[in-house]
Amino acid sequence: LVFTEEDKYGLYSNLLFKYFLAEGVVCGHHLFVASAKDHPDNILKELPAPLLDDTHRNELGEEATAVKSEDFQDSMKIAWRYQNLPKIEASPTTSTKFGHYYDVSKTMSPELSQSTKWHSFYLPEELSSQPKMKTCNMNSAYARLLHSIQRIIYQEGFDGSDPQKKQKTILRIGIQSLGSMLWGDDICSNDTPEDIHSLTKFLYVLRGLLRKSLSACIITVPAHLIQNKAIMERVTNLSDTVVGLESFIGSERETNPLYKDYHGLVHVHQIPRLNSLICDVSDTKDLAFRLKRKLFTIE
């Protein structure tokens, strides 16, 4: 479970969300997209276009020439997009590549995005189709979403206890702006919310579903609006990876010369550690991101 704290205007977290889904399309995974704001159909139409192997070297070359030569050595060491380029130009078979690169200036071709099997959950449609639903002390929007995820896991063969008959694949779940007012939750608008446990109950059940199925999930949450620190502590404990994005838009850091090359900071709050009760904490504290013409990079 990857928990992403949205930046103030949700620009960059939305981009990370789309990267996660685009990687699923390129890897041939099944997708489940849930939102109360943007229609999942529109989210899928806006996924970034992949830079496939032959073009990705050229694209990176283009970007690299734009970097000033004195910055070049540093960025070669630390930028994610360079980490897989071998230091000595070796034969293509020896370079190991993790994940894919995407061009944020273009959208994925409809043929590619339609080739993947995907399911959607758009809250306004769900509310109109099933006006009443029994819930066990949980916000009805969250209960519907859990019910929908559970149904897909069992019907599509992602249940870990029931071996898959067909070729194995993974279900990638993306949930946008969970906890916002649009989901009928008041944790963002009230210091002492009436519905204080709904989100944590939802995550507790969702984590159980993820643990026993072949699935991975990314959730973006407008954490800057949640004033109640206890809720954030619980949510962090119920997630595996917790990442926060802090945008410089509208803050004094926007004009700070130290940050002139960047658009925001990345805070890695928690990293999962297998078979351990405690979570790992990132050694690298000073990560920043920038959105170039084509690439979103974290350095």
C-alpha positions as CSV (number, residue, x, y, z in Angstrom):
1,L,0.0,0.0,0.0
2,V,1.6,3.2,-1.2
3,F,0.2,6.3,0.6
4,T,1.0,9.6,-1.1
5,E,0.4,12.9,0.6
6,E,-0.8,15.3,-2.1
7,D,0.8,18.7,-2.8
8,K,-1.4,21.7,-2.0
9,Y,-2.9,21.9,-5.5
10,G,-2.7,18.2,-6.3
11,L,-0.7,18.8,-9.5
12,Y,2.3,16.6,-8.9
13,S,0.6,13.9,-6.9
14,N,-1.8,13.5,-9.7
15,L,1.2,12.9,-12.0
16,L,2.7,10.3,-9.7
17,F,-0.7,8.6,-9.6
18,K,-0.8,8.5,-13.4
19,Y,2.8,7.1,-13.6
20,F,1.8,4.2,-11.3
21,L,-1.2,3.4,-13.6
22,A,0.8,3.8,-16.8
23,E,3.4,1.4,-15.5
24,G,0.6,-1.1,-15.0
25,V,-0.5,-0.7,-18.6
26,V,3.0,-1.2,-20.0
27,C,3.6,-4.2,-17.8
28,G,0.2,-5.8,-18.8
29,H,-1.3,-5.6,-15.3
30,H,-5.0,-5.2,-14.6
31,L,-6.1,-1.8,-13.3
32,F,-8.7,-0.7,-10.9
33,V,-9.2,3.1,-10.8
34,A,-11.4,4.8,-8.1
35,S,-12.2,8.5,-7.9
36,A,-14.9,10.8,-6.5
37,K,-13.6,13.8,-8.6
38,D,-12.3,12.9,-12.1
39,H,-14.0,10.2,-14.1
40,P,-11.7,7.1,-14.3
41,D,-12.2,7.1,-18.1
42,N,-10.7,10.6,-18.3
43,I,-7.8,9.6,-16.0
44,L,-6.9,6.7,-18.3
45,K,-7.1,8.9,-21.4
46,E,-4.5,11.2,-19.8
47,L,-1.8,8.6,-18.9
48,P,1.7,9.7,-20.0
49,A,3.1,8.0,-23.1
50,P,5.9,5.5,-22.4
51,L,9.4,6.1,-23.8
52,L,10.2,2.6,-25.1
53,D,13.7,1.3,-25.2
54,D,14.9,2.6,-28.6
55,T,13.5,6.1,-28.0
56,H,14.2,6.4,-24.3
57,R,18.0,6.7,-24.7
58,N,17.5,9.5,-27.3
59,E,15.0,11.3,-25.1
60,L,17.3,11.1,-22.2
61,G,20.1,12.3,-24.4
62,E,18.1,15.3,-25.4
63,E,17.3,16.2,-21.8
64,A,20.9,15.6,-20.7
65,T,22.3,18.1,-23.2
66,A,20.1,20.8,-21.7
67,V,21.7,20.3,-18.3
68,K,24.6,22.6,-17.6
69,S,27.9,20.8,-17.8
70,E,29.0,21.5,-14.2
71,D,25.7,20.1,-12.9
72,F,26.0,17.1,-15.1
73,Q,28.3,15.1,-12.9
74,D,26.1,15.5,-9.8
75,S,22.9,14.8,-11.6
76,M,24.5,11.7,-13.2
77,K,25.0,10.4,-9.7
78,I,21.7,11.1,-8.2
79,A,18.9,11.5,-10.8
80,W,16.6,8.5,-10.9
81,R,16.3,8.7,-14.6
82,Y,20.1,8.1,-15.0
83,Q,20.5,5.4,-12.4
84,N,20.2,2.6,-14.9
85,L,22.5,3.9,-17.6
86,P,25.8,2.0,-17.3
87,K,28.8,4.1,-16.5
88,I,30.8,2.5,-19.4
89,E,28.8,2.0,-22.5
90,A,28.4,-1.7,-22.4
91,S,26.5,-4.0,-24.7
92,P,22.7,-3.7,-24.3
93,T,22.3,-7.1,-22.6
94,T,24.3,-6.0,-19.5
95,S,22.3,-3.0,-18.6
96,T,19.5,-3.8,-16.1
97,K,16.5,-1.5,-16.2
98,F,13.9,-1.2,-13.5
99,G,10.6,0.2,-14.6
100,H,10.0,2.5,-17.6
101,Y,10.3,6.1,-18.5
102,Y,7.3,8.3,-19.5
103,D,6.9,11.5,-21.5
104,V,4.5,13.7,-19.6
105,S,4.1,16.0,-22.7
106,K,2.3,13.3,-24.6
107,T,-0.6,11.0,-23.7
108,M,-0.6,7.2,-24.1
109,S,-1.9,5.9,-27.5
110,P,-5.6,4.7,-27.2
111,E,-4.5,1.3,-28.7
112,L,-2.1,0.8,-25.8
113,S,-4.4,2.0,-23.0
114,Q,-7.3,-0.1,-24.4
115,S,-5.2,-3.2,-24.6
116,T,-5.2,-3.4,-20.8
117,K,-8.1,-4.9,-18.7
118,W,-9.3,-2.3,-16.3
119,H,-12.2,-1.6,-13.8
120,S,-13.4,1.7,-12.6
121,F,-15.2,3.1,-9.6
122,Y,-16.7,6.6,-9.9
123,L,-18.5,7.6,-6.7
124,P,-21.3,9.8,-8.2
125,E,-22.3,6.9,-10.5
126,E,-22.1,4.3,-7.7
127,L,-24.3,6.5,-5.4
128,S,-27.0,6.9,-8.1
129,S,-27.0,3.2,-9.0
130,Q,-27.2,1.9,-5.4
131,P,-28.8,4.6,-3.2
132,K,-28.8,2.5,-0.1
133,M,-26.1,0.3,1.3
134,K,-25.8,-1.3,4.7
135,T,-22.5,-0.3,6.4
136,C,-20.8,-1.4,9.7
137,N,-20.0,2.0,11.3
138,M,-18.1,3.0,8.1
139,N,-18.7,5.9,5.7
140,S,-20.9,4.5,2.9
141,A,-18.6,5.6,0.1
142,Y,-15.7,3.7,1.6
143,A,-17.9,0.6,2.2
144,R,-19.0,0.7,-1.5
145,L,-15.3,1.0,-2.6
146,L,-14.2,-1.9,-0.4
147,H,-17.1,-4.0,-1.7
148,S,-16.1,-3.2,-5.3
149,I,-12.4,-4.0,-4.8
150,Q,-13.2,-7.2,-3.0
151,R,-15.5,-8.3,-5.8
152,I,-12.8,-7.7,-8.5
153,I,-10.2,-9.6,-6.4
154,Y,-12.4,-12.6,-6.1
155,Q,-14.1,-12.6,-9.5
156,E,-10.9,-11.9,-11.6
157,G,-8.8,-14.5,-9.8
158,F,-6.4,-12.3,-7.8
159,D,-7.3,-14.0,-4.5
160,G,-4.1,-15.5,-3.1
161,S,-5.8,-18.5,-1.4
162,D,-7.4,-19.6,-4.7
163,P,-4.6,-20.3,-7.3
164,Q,-5.0,-18.5,-10.6
165,K,-6.0,-20.7,-13.5
166,K,-5.0,-18.2,-16.1
167,Q,-1.6,-16.5,-16.7
168,K,-0.6,-14.8,-13.5
169,T,-0.8,-11.0,-13.4
170,I,-1.2,-8.3,-10.8
171,L,-4.1,-6.0,-10.0
172,R,-3.0,-2.3,-9.6
173,I,-5.4,-0.3,-7.6
174,G,-5.3,3.5,-7.8
175,I,-7.6,5.6,-5.4
176,Q,-7.6,9.4,-5.9
177,S,-8.0,12.0,-3.2
178,L,-9.3,9.6,-0.5
179,G,-10.4,11.4,2.7
180,S,-11.5,14.5,0.8
181,M,-15.0,16.0,1.2
182,L,-16.1,14.4,-2.1
183,W,-15.9,11.0,-0.4
184,G,-18.3,12.3,2.2
185,D,-15.6,12.3,4.9
186,D,-15.2,15.3,7.3
187,I,-11.6,14.7,8.4
188,C,-10.3,17.5,6.1
189,S,-12.9,20.1,7.1
190,N,-13.0,19.6,10.9
191,D,-10.4,19.3,13.7
192,T,-12.7,17.0,15.7
193,P,-14.5,15.1,12.9
194,E,-17.6,13.0,13.6
195,D,-16.3,10.4,11.2
196,I,-12.9,10.1,12.8
197,H,-12.4,6.3,12.3
198,S,-13.9,5.7,8.8
199,L,-10.6,6.2,6.9
200,T,-8.6,4.1,9.3
201,K,-11.2,1.3,9.2
202,F,-11.2,1.4,5.4
203,L,-7.3,1.2,5.3
204,Y,-7.3,-1.7,7.8
205,V,-9.7,-3.8,5.7
206,L,-8.0,-2.8,2.5
207,R,-4.6,-3.8,3.8
208,G,-6.0,-7.2,4.7
209,L,-7.3,-7.5,1.1
210,L,-4.0,-6.5,-0.4
211,R,-2.1,-8.9,1.9
212,K,-4.0,-12.0,0.7
213,S,-4.2,-11.1,-3.0
214,L,-1.9,-10.4,-5.9
215,S,-2.4,-6.6,-5.8
216,A,-0.7,-3.3,-5.1
217,C,-2.4,0.0,-4.3
218,I,-1.6,3.7,-4.5
219,I,-3.7,6.2,-2.6
220,T,-3.4,10.0,-2.8
221,V,-4.8,11.9,0.2
222,P,-5.0,15.7,0.7
223,A,-3.0,15.4,3.9
224,H,-2.3,19.2,4.2
225,L,-6.0,19.6,5.0
226,I,-6.1,17.0,7.8
227,Q,-5.4,19.0,11.0
228,N,-5.9,16.1,13.3
229,K,-2.4,14.6,13.8
230,A,-3.7,11.4,15.4
231,I,-5.5,10.5,12.2
232,M,-2.3,11.0,10.2
233,E,-0.3,8.8,12.6
234,R,-2.9,6.0,12.3
235,V,-3.0,6.3,8.5
236,T,0.8,6.1,8.3
237,N,0.9,3.0,10.5
238,L,-1.6,1.3,8.3
239,S,0.4,2.0,5.1
240,D,3.6,0.4,3.8
241,T,5.2,3.2,1.9
242,V,4.4,6.8,2.8
243,V,5.6,9.6,0.6
244,G,4.7,13.3,0.8
245,L,5.0,15.9,-2.0
246,E,5.5,19.6,-1.0
247,S,5.1,22.0,-3.9
248,F,6.8,25.4,-3.9
249,I,3.8,27.1,-5.6
250,G,2.7,30.0,-3.5
251,S,5.3,29.4,-0.8
252,E,8.4,31.5,0.0
253,R,10.6,28.6,-1.2
254,E,9.5,29.4,-4.7
255,T,11.8,32.5,-4.7
256,N,14.5,30.9,-2.5
257,P,17.7,30.7,-4.7
258,L,18.6,27.3,-3.1
259,Y,15.5,25.8,-4.8
260,K,15.6,27.7,-8.0
261,D,16.0,24.5,-10.2
262,Y,13.2,22.6,-8.5
263,H,9.4,22.6,-8.2
264,G,9.0,20.9,-4.8
265,L,10.4,18.5,-2.2
266,V,9.7,14.8,-1.8
267,H,9.5,13.6,1.8
268,V,9.9,9.8,2.2
269,H,8.2,9.2,5.6
270,Q,8.2,5.4,5.6
271,I,9.5,2.4,3.6
272,P,8.4,-1.1,4.2
273,R,10.8,-3.6,5.7
274,L,9.9,-7.3,5.0
275,N,9.2,-9.5,8.0
276,S,9.7,-6.7,10.5
277,L,7.3,-4.9,12.8
278,I,9.1,-1.6,12.4
279,C,9.4,0.3,9.2
280,D,12.6,1.5,7.6
281,V,13.2,5.2,7.4
282,S,15.0,6.7,4.4
283,D,18.6,7.7,4.8
284,T,18.2,10.3,2.1
285,K,16.3,13.3,3.5
286,D,16.9,15.9,0.8
287,L,15.0,14.8,-2.3
288,A,13.5,17.4,-4.6
289,F,11.5,17.0,-7.8
290,R,11.2,19.0,-11.0
291,L,8.9,18.8,-13.9
292,K,10.8,19.4,-17.2
293,R,9.2,19.6,-20.6
294,K,9.0,15.8,-20.9
295,L,10.1,14.2,-17.7
296,F,9.2,14.3,-14.0
297,T,12.5,13.7,-12.1
298,I,13.3,13.2,-8.5
299,E,16.9,14.1,-7.5
